[in-house]
Structure formats: structure tokens, C-alpha cells
């Protein structure tokens, strides 16, 4: 779908396995994910897509496309994420040779928009190096391991969700 380093991909999926697959697929391709609440008004979703430059929106294959995405019309390519088919064991990590370009630490990992309670929402973009630094710090302070389970309790449209989305998989939890 043309996703590579610094390419924004909107993710509009409720909390599910598909959400985790979508976010991690965007990161593996080198892109930056832009979470959009499934209940977001069309105007807000449009603003977020236009501001971030996203041309692709990922949705849940088993559910109706959210109204906020339908309202975007032909401005984006909508791709349904289906996690119901098992992945073969032993799949290796994506390499730079398989990406559209080399993934660098300063490339964007995500853009999360503020609530907009004081006006227009503002997009905050963090690079991979900042995200990894924060995740490593958090794991040093609150270590988890393969025998631990972590709950994705924070809405993925909020920056505090980043640790819940990535730290468990970094540790095999």
C-alpha cells in the first residue's frame, strides 16, 4: 500500500487483536500510525487525516467501517485488517531491504492528536528513537517478563497507550 518510513497510516479499529496487528504492521513497514477513535466525528477524522498526510486508513475486517472513515470518501484507501487467519510460525522480522526505504531512528513512529478541548486538535509526532528510549526506561523501572500479562486498558488514541502496545512484545509478555 506504499507504506514506508515517515508515511502516515490512520488506524481506526476498536480494541482487538486487529488493532495490535495493524499498529505493529505499520511500524514494521517503517510507517507512522495515526490513531483515530472509531466514534470520532467525520470532521475531526478528516482534519487528522489531512493534517497527518495519511492516505491509507486501516479498519477491522469483521466490523462495519466506522462512519468517520466512510465520511472521508475517496480521500483515502481503506484496508481491512483480518487477524482471523493464523500466521505461519517462524516469520522473520521485516528488513530495510523489504521496506520502501531504510528505517532510521529519527523517522516518525506515530502521530497522536490532542483532545482539541481548547480548539483544533494538535498532532504530536514522536520518532522511533524517542519511543524506544521511553520504552526501555519504563521496562527498567517496571520490569515485565515472558510470564507476565499486560492489559491494553488505555485508549490507543492517548499517548500512554504506547507502552501497553509495545513493551509486552519487547519482553515476550
PyMOL commands that set and color helices and strands:
alter all, ss='L'
color gray80, all
select helices_A, chain A and resi 17-29+42-52+67-70+73-75+128-141+161-171
alter helices_A, ss='H'
color red, helices_A
select strands_A, chain A and resi 8-11+32-35+56-60+77-81+108-113+123-127
alter strands_A, ss='S'
color yellow, strands_A
deselect
rebuild
show_as cartoon
